[in-house]
Amino acid sequence: MKFLKVILGAAAVAAAFFVVTFTIYFFNLDMKAAEKIMPVFAKHYDHVKKEKRL
């Protein structure tokens, strides 16, 4: 009986993980989040001193 609970718990975790990742994929949320933070990264890297190569 304990083994069945472990299997059902693992299946529930896997199903929840799938739902979350599918929602992120379907609504393209990863690229929307990247779009929001890109100006912050660009501002930082614009001020970084660059090494010149000859």
PyMOL Python script that loads the backbone (N, CA, C, O; Angstrom):
from pymol import cmd

cmd.read_pdbstr("""\
ATOM      1  N   MET A   1       0.820  -1.197   0.000  1.00  0.00           N
ATOM      2  CA  MET A   1       0.000   0.000   0.000  1.00  0.00           C
ATOM      3  C   MET A   1       0.866   1.264   0.000  1.00  0.00           C
ATOM      4  O   MET A   1       0.539   2.255  -0.653  1.00  0.00           O
ATOM      5  N   LYS A   2       1.984   1.211   0.750  1.00  0.00           N
ATOM      6  CA  LYS A   2       2.869   2.367   0.798  1.00  0.00           C
ATOM      7  C   LYS A   2       3.525   2.607  -0.571  1.00  0.00           C
ATOM      8  O   LYS A   2       3.736   3.749  -0.981  1.00  0.00           O
ATOM      9  N   PHE A   3       3.839   1.515  -1.263  1.00  0.00           N
ATOM     10  CA  PHE A   3       4.433   1.622  -2.599  1.00  0.00           C
ATOM     11  C   PHE A   3       3.478   2.320  -3.566  1.00  0.00           C
ATOM     12  O   PHE A   3       3.904   3.131  -4.388  1.00  0.00           O
ATOM     13  N   LEU A   4       2.198   2.006  -3.467  1.00  0.00           N
ATOM     14  CA  LEU A   4       1.189   2.631  -4.327  1.00  0.00           C
ATOM     15  C   LEU A   4       1.098   4.132  -4.058  1.00  0.00           C
ATOM     16  O   LEU A   4       0.950   4.921  -4.992  1.00  0.00           O
ATOM     17  N   LYS A   5       1.186   4.529  -2.794  1.00  0.00           N
ATOM     18  CA  LYS A   5       1.158   5.952  -2.457  1.00  0.00           C
ATOM     19  C   LYS A   5       2.376   6.675  -3.022  1.00  0.00           C
ATOM     20  O   LYS A   5       2.272   7.809  -3.489  1.00  0.00           O
ATOM     21  N   VAL A   6       3.529   6.014  -2.976  1.00  0.00           N
ATOM     22  CA  VAL A   6       4.746   6.613  -3.530  1.00  0.00           C
ATOM     23  C   VAL A   6       4.612   6.782  -5.039  1.00  0.00           C
ATOM     24  O   VAL A   6       4.971   7.825  -5.586  1.00  0.00           O
ATOM     25  N   ILE A   7       4.107   5.776  -5.696  1.00  0.00           N
ATOM     26  CA  ILE A   7       3.917   5.840  -7.153  1.00  0.00           C
ATOM     27  C   ILE A   7       2.908   6.930  -7.515  1.00  0.00           C
ATOM     28  O   ILE A   7       3.136   7.697  -8.450  1.00  0.00           O
ATOM     29  N   LEU A   8       1.801   7.005  -6.785  1.00  0.00           N
ATOM     30  CA  LEU A   8       0.796   8.039  -7.061  1.00  0.00           C
ATOM     31  C   LEU A   8       1.345   9.434  -6.763  1.00  0.00           C
ATOM     32  O   LEU A   8       1.043  10.383  -7.486  1.00  0.00           O
ATOM     33  N   GLY A   9       2.131   9.565  -5.728  1.00  0.00           N
ATOM     34  CA  GLY A   9       2.756  10.853  -5.419  1.00  0.00           C
ATOM     35  C   GLY A   9       3.716  11.283  -6.507  1.00  0.00           C
ATOM     36  O   GLY A   9       3.730  12.448  -6.904  1.00  0.00           O
ATOM     37  N   ALA A  10       4.524  10.344  -6.994  1.00  0.00           N
ATOM     38  CA  ALA A  10       5.461  10.651  -8.077  1.00  0.00           C
ATOM     39  C   ALA A  10       4.710  11.024  -9.352  1.00  0.00           C
ATOM     40  O   ALA A  10       5.124  11.929 -10.076  1.00  0.00           O
ATOM     41  N   ALA A  11       3.619  10.338  -9.624  1.00  0.00           N
ATOM     42  CA  ALA A  11       2.808  10.649 -10.808  1.00  0.00           C
ATOM     43  C   ALA A  11       2.175  12.037 -10.680  1.00  0.00           C
ATOM     44  O   ALA A  11       2.080  12.773 -11.662  1.00  0.00           O
ATOM     45  N   ALA A  12       1.746  12.386  -9.476  1.00  0.00           N
ATOM     46  CA  ALA A  12       1.148  13.712  -9.263  1.00  0.00           C
ATOM     47  C   ALA A  12       2.195  14.810  -9.445  1.00  0.00           C
ATOM     48  O   ALA A  12       1.910  15.852 -10.037  1.00  0.00           O
ATOM     49  N   VAL A  13       3.393  14.577  -8.941  1.00  0.00           N
ATOM     50  CA  VAL A  13       4.471  15.557  -9.112  1.00  0.00           C
ATOM     51  C   VAL A  13       4.830  15.694 -10.584  1.00  0.00           C
ATOM     52  O   VAL A  13       5.022  16.806 -11.077  1.00  0.00           O
ATOM     53  N   ALA A  14       4.922  14.574 -11.285  1.00  0.00           N
ATOM     54  CA  ALA A  14       5.243  14.614 -12.714  1.00  0.00           C
ATOM     55  C   ALA A  14       4.149  15.335 -13.505  1.00  0.00           C
ATOM     56  O   ALA A  14       4.449  16.106 -14.416  1.00  0.00           O
ATOM     57  N   ALA A  15       2.897  15.091 -13.164  1.00  0.00           N
ATOM     58  CA  ALA A  15       1.789  15.753 -13.860  1.00  0.00           C
ATOM     59  C   ALA A  15       1.802  17.255 -13.591  1.00  0.00           C
ATOM     60  O   ALA A  15       1.588  18.049 -14.507  1.00  0.00           O
ATOM     61  N   ALA A  16       2.052  17.650 -12.348  1.00  0.00           N
ATOM     62  CA  ALA A  16       2.119  19.080 -12.024  1.00  0.00           C
ATOM     63  C   ALA A  16       3.276  19.740 -12.759  1.00  0.00           C
ATOM     64  O   ALA A  16       3.128  20.844 -13.283  1.00  0.00           O
ATOM     65  N   PHE A  17       4.424  19.076 -12.802  1.00  0.00           N
ATOM     66  CA  PHE A  17       5.580  19.609 -13.529  1.00  0.00           C
ATOM     67  C   PHE A  17       5.254  19.781 -15.011  1.00  0.00           C
ATOM     68  O   PHE A  17       5.610  20.794 -15.613  1.00  0.00           O
ATOM     69  N   PHE A  18       4.579  18.795 -15.597  1.00  0.00           N
ATOM     70  CA  PHE A  18       4.196  18.878 -17.006  1.00  0.00           C
ATOM     71  C   PHE A  18       3.247  20.046 -17.249  1.00  0.00           C
ATOM     72  O   PHE A  18       3.410  20.776 -18.227  1.00  0.00           O
ATOM     73  N   VAL A  19       2.269  20.234 -16.384  1.00  0.00           N
ATOM     74  CA  VAL A  19       1.295  21.324 -16.554  1.00  0.00           C
ATOM     75  C   VAL A  19       2.006  22.675 -16.483  1.00  0.00           C
ATOM     76  O   VAL A  19       1.733  23.565 -17.289  1.00  0.00           O
ATOM     77  N   VAL A  20       2.904  22.826 -15.533  1.00  0.00           N
ATOM     78  CA  VAL A  20       3.628  24.099 -15.393  1.00  0.00           C
ATOM     79  C   VAL A  20       4.501  24.360 -16.609  1.00  0.00           C
ATOM     80  O   VAL A  20       4.461  25.454 -17.172  1.00  0.00           O
ATOM     81  N   THR A  21       5.290  23.373 -17.026  1.00  0.00           N
ATOM     82  CA  THR A  21       6.178  23.587 -18.175  1.00  0.00           C
ATOM     83  C   THR A  21       5.390  23.773 -19.467  1.00  0.00           C
ATOM     84  O   THR A  21       5.802  24.557 -20.322  1.00  0.00           O
ATOM     85  N   PHE A  22       4.268  23.074 -19.634  1.00  0.00           N
ATOM     86  CA  PHE A  22       3.457  23.256 -20.833  1.00  0.00           C
ATOM     87  C   PHE A  22       2.850  24.654 -20.873  1.00  0.00           C
ATOM     88  O   PHE A  22       2.772  25.264 -21.939  1.00  0.00           O
ATOM     89  N   THR A  23       2.419  25.167 -19.720  1.00  0.00           N
ATOM     90  CA  THR A  23       1.863  26.524 -19.656  1.00  0.00           C
ATOM     91  C   THR A  23       2.927  27.549 -20.032  1.00  0.00           C
ATOM     92  O   THR A  23       2.649  28.490 -20.775  1.00  0.00           O
ATOM     93  N   ILE A  24       4.137  27.372 -19.526  1.00  0.00           N
ATOM     94  CA  ILE A  24       5.238  28.277 -19.878  1.00  0.00           C
ATOM     95  C   ILE A  24       5.499  28.225 -21.382  1.00  0.00           C
ATOM     96  O   ILE A  24       5.690  29.264 -22.015  1.00  0.00           O
ATOM     97  N   TYR A  25       5.508  27.021 -21.958  1.00  0.00           N
ATOM     98  CA  TYR A  25       5.743  26.855 -23.396  1.00  0.00           C
ATOM     99  C   TYR A  25       4.591  27.449 -24.211  1.00  0.00           C
ATOM    100  O   TYR A  25       4.831  28.172 -25.178  1.00  0.00           O
ATOM    101  N   PHE A  26       3.368  27.160 -23.839  1.00  0.00           N
ATOM    102  CA  PHE A  26       2.211  27.562 -24.628  1.00  0.00           C
ATOM    103  C   PHE A  26       2.071  29.075 -24.710  1.00  0.00           C
ATOM    104  O   PHE A  26       1.754  29.614 -25.771  1.00  0.00           O
ATOM    105  N   PHE A  27       2.303  29.758 -23.604  1.00  0.00           N
ATOM    106  CA  PHE A  27       2.158  31.204 -23.583  1.00  0.00           C
ATOM    107  C   PHE A  27       3.476  31.937 -23.833  1.00  0.00           C
ATOM    108  O   PHE A  27       3.526  33.164 -23.746  1.00  0.00           O
ATOM    109  N   ASN A  28       4.543  31.196 -24.144  1.00  0.00           N
ATOM    110  CA  ASN A  28       5.853  31.768 -24.462  1.00  0.00           C
ATOM    111  C   ASN A  28       6.349  32.662 -23.314  1.00  0.00           C
ATOM    112  O   ASN A  28       6.923  33.725 -23.551  1.00  0.00           O
ATOM    113  N   LEU A  29       6.126  32.225 -22.095  1.00  0.00           N
ATOM    114  CA  LEU A  29       6.436  33.052 -20.932  1.00  0.00           C
ATOM    115  C   LEU A  29       7.934  33.219 -20.705  1.00  0.00           C
ATOM    116  O   LEU A  29       8.365  34.206 -20.109  1.00  0.00           O
ATOM    117  N   ASP A  30       8.731  32.261 -21.177  1.00  0.00           N
ATOM    118  CA  ASP A  30      10.168  32.395 -20.986  1.00  0.00           C
ATOM    119  C   ASP A  30      10.720  33.566 -21.794  1.00  0.00           C
ATOM    120  O   ASP A  30      11.566  34.311 -21.299  1.00  0.00           O
ATOM    121  N   MET A  31      10.264  33.733 -23.005  1.00  0.00           N
ATOM    122  CA  MET A  31      10.758  34.843 -23.825  1.00  0.00           C
ATOM    123  C   MET A  31      10.156  36.172 -23.374  1.00  0.00           C
ATOM    124  O   MET A  31      10.798  37.213 -23.516  1.00  0.00           O
ATOM    125  N   LYS A  32       8.958  36.157 -22.843  1.00  0.00           N
ATOM    126  CA  LYS A  32       8.367  37.383 -22.308  1.00  0.00           C
ATOM    127  C   LYS A  32       9.136  37.854 -21.082  1.00  0.00           C
ATOM    128  O   LYS A  32       9.337  39.053 -20.892  1.00  0.00           O
ATOM    129  N   ALA A  33       9.564  36.913 -20.255  1.00  0.00           N
ATOM    130  CA  ALA A  33      10.372  37.270 -19.091  1.00  0.00           C
ATOM    131  C   ALA A  33      11.744  37.770 -19.533  1.00  0.00           C
ATOM    132  O   ALA A  33      12.261  38.735 -18.971  1.00  0.00           O
ATOM    133  N   ALA A  34      12.334  37.125 -20.531  1.00  0.00           N
ATOM    134  CA  ALA A  34      13.636  37.559 -21.037  1.00  0.00           C
ATOM    135  C   ALA A  34      13.546  38.957 -21.626  1.00  0.00           C
ATOM    136  O   ALA A  34      14.468  39.757 -21.468  1.00  0.00           O
ATOM    137  N   GLU A  35      12.450  39.259 -22.300  1.00  0.00           N
ATOM    138  CA  GLU A  35      12.254  40.594 -22.872  1.00  0.00           C
ATOM    139  C   GLU A  35      12.211  41.666 -21.785  1.00  0.00           C
ATOM    140  O   GLU A  35      12.682  42.784 -21.992  1.00  0.00           O
ATOM    141  N   LYS A  36      11.651  41.326 -20.637  1.00  0.00           N
ATOM    142  CA  LYS A  36      11.558  42.289 -19.546  1.00  0.00           C
ATOM    143  C   LYS A  36      12.909  42.562 -18.890  1.00  0.00           C
ATOM    144  O   LYS A  36      13.163  43.682 -18.449  1.00  0.00           O
ATOM    145  N   ILE A  37      13.786  41.546 -18.820  1.00  0.00           N
ATOM    146  CA  ILE A  37      15.058  41.741 -18.125  1.00  0.00           C
ATOM    147  C   ILE A  37      16.202  42.118 -19.050  1.00  0.00           C
ATOM    148  O   ILE A  37      17.273  42.487 -18.569  1.00  0.00           O
ATOM    149  N   MET A  38      16.013  42.040 -20.358  1.00  0.00           N
ATOM    150  CA  MET A  38      17.089  42.382 -21.292  1.00  0.00           C
ATOM    151  C   MET A  38      17.569  43.830 -21.144  1.00  0.00           C
ATOM    152  O   MET A  38      18.779  44.047 -21.210  1.00  0.00           O
ATOM    153  N   PRO A  39      16.711  44.831 -20.948  1.00  0.00           N
ATOM    154  CA  PRO A  39      17.218  46.195 -20.760  1.00  0.00           C
ATOM    155  C   PRO A  39      18.139  46.326 -19.546  1.00  0.00           C
ATOM    156  O   PRO A  39      19.089  47.109 -19.570  1.00  0.00           O
ATOM    157  N   VAL A  40      17.863  45.568 -18.492  1.00  0.00           N
ATOM    158  CA  VAL A  40      18.719  45.607 -17.305  1.00  0.00           C
ATOM    159  C   VAL A  40      20.093  45.050 -17.646  1.00  0.00           C
ATOM    160  O   VAL A  40      21.113  45.637 -17.282  1.00  0.00           O
ATOM    161  N   PHE A  41      20.123  43.912 -18.347  1.00  0.00           N
ATOM    162  CA  PHE A  41      21.402  43.323 -18.746  1.00  0.00           C
ATOM    163  C   PHE A  41      22.134  44.225 -19.739  1.00  0.00           C
ATOM    164  O   PHE A  41      23.352  44.379 -19.652  1.00  0.00           O
ATOM    165  N   ALA A  42      21.414  44.812 -20.666  1.00  0.00           N
ATOM    166  CA  ALA A  42      22.045  45.678 -21.660  1.00  0.00           C
ATOM    167  C   ALA A  42      22.671  46.896 -20.989  1.00  0.00           C
ATOM    168  O   ALA A  42      23.779  47.296 -21.347  1.00  0.00           O
ATOM    169  N   LYS A  43      21.990  47.478 -20.037  1.00  0.00           N
ATOM    170  CA  LYS A  43      22.533  48.631 -19.321  1.00  0.00           C
ATOM    171  C   LYS A  43      23.824  48.242 -18.593  1.00  0.00           C
ATOM    172  O   LYS A  43      24.797  48.996 -18.595  1.00  0.00           O
ATOM    173  N   HIS A  44      23.821  47.071 -17.978  1.00  0.00           N
ATOM    174  CA  HIS A  44      25.013  46.612 -17.261  1.00  0.00           C
ATOM    175  C   HIS A  44      26.172  46.380 -18.225  1.00  0.00           C
ATOM    176  O   HIS A  44      27.276  46.872 -17.993  1.00  0.00           O
ATOM    177  N   TYR A  45      25.934  45.638 -19.301  1.00  0.00           N
ATOM    178  CA  TYR A  45      27.018  45.288 -20.210  1.00  0.00           C
ATOM    179  C   TYR A  45      27.467  46.470 -21.065  1.00  0.00           C
ATOM    180  O   TYR A  45      28.578  46.443 -21.595  1.00  0.00           O
ATOM    181  N   ASP A  46      26.651  47.492 -21.213  1.00  0.00           N
ATOM    182  CA  ASP A  46      27.097  48.701 -21.905  1.00  0.00           C
ATOM    183  C   ASP A  46      28.141  49.452 -21.088  1.00  0.00           C
ATOM    184  O   ASP A  46      28.958  50.177 -21.654  1.00  0.00           O
ATOM    185  N   HIS A  47      28.128  49.292 -19.774  1.00  0.00           N
ATOM    186  CA  HIS A  47      29.076  49.987 -18.908  1.00  0.00           C
ATOM    187  C   HIS A  47      30.313  49.158 -18.584  1.00  0.00           C
ATOM    188  O   HIS A  47      31.241  49.665 -17.953  1.00  0.00           O
ATOM    189  N   VAL A  48      30.346  47.909 -18.999  1.00  0.00           N
ATOM    190  CA  VAL A  48      31.505  47.058 -18.730  1.00  0.00           C
ATOM    191  C   VAL A  48      32.644  47.468 -19.652  1.00  0.00           C
ATOM    192  O   VAL A  48      32.452  47.640 -20.855  1.00  0.00           O
ATOM    193  N   LYS A  49      33.834  47.622 -19.073  1.00  0.00           N
ATOM    194  CA  LYS A  49      34.997  47.993 -19.869  1.00  0.00           C
ATOM    195  C   LYS A  49      35.364  46.813 -20.773  1.00  0.00           C
ATOM    196  O   LYS A  49      35.490  45.677 -20.317  1.00  0.00           O
ATOM    197  N   LYS A  50      35.530  47.106 -22.041  1.00  0.00           N
ATOM    198  CA  LYS A  50      35.801  46.063 -23.004  1.00  0.00           C
ATOM    199  C   LYS A  50      37.290  45.965 -23.293  1.00  0.00           C
ATOM    200  O   LYS A  50      38.000  46.971 -23.312  1.00  0.00           O
ATOM    201  N   GLU A  51      37.745  44.765 -23.514  1.00  0.00           N
ATOM    202  CA  GLU A  51      39.143  44.511 -23.829  1.00  0.00           C
ATOM    203  C   GLU A  51      39.336  44.678 -25.330  1.00  0.00           C
ATOM    204  O   GLU A  51      38.600  44.096 -26.127  1.00  0.00           O
ATOM    205  N   LYS A  52      40.316  45.466 -25.704  1.00  0.00           N
ATOM    206  CA  LYS A  52      40.584  45.693 -27.123  1.00  0.00           C
ATOM    207  C   LYS A  52      41.600  44.677 -27.627  1.00  0.00           C
ATOM    208  O   LYS A  52      42.598  44.407 -26.959  1.00  0.00           O
ATOM    209  N   ARG A  53      41.350  44.122 -28.789  1.00  0.00           N
ATOM    210  CA  ARG A  53      42.265  43.173 -29.411  1.00  0.00           C
ATOM    211  C   ARG A  53      42.953  43.828 -30.595  1.00  0.00           C
ATOM    212  O   ARG A  53      42.371  44.656 -31.295  1.00  0.00           O
ATOM    213  N   LEU A  54      44.172  43.451 -30.800  1.00  0.00           N
ATOM    214  CA  LEU A  54      44.947  44.010 -31.916  1.00  0.00           C
ATOM    215  C   LEU A  54      44.880  43.149 -33.134  1.00  0.00           C
ATOM    216  O   LEU A  54      45.478  43.480 -34.158  1.00  0.00           O
TER     217      LEU A  54
END
""", "prot")
cmd.dss("prot")
cmd.show_as("cartoon", "prot")
cmd.util.cbc("prot")
cmd.orient("prot")
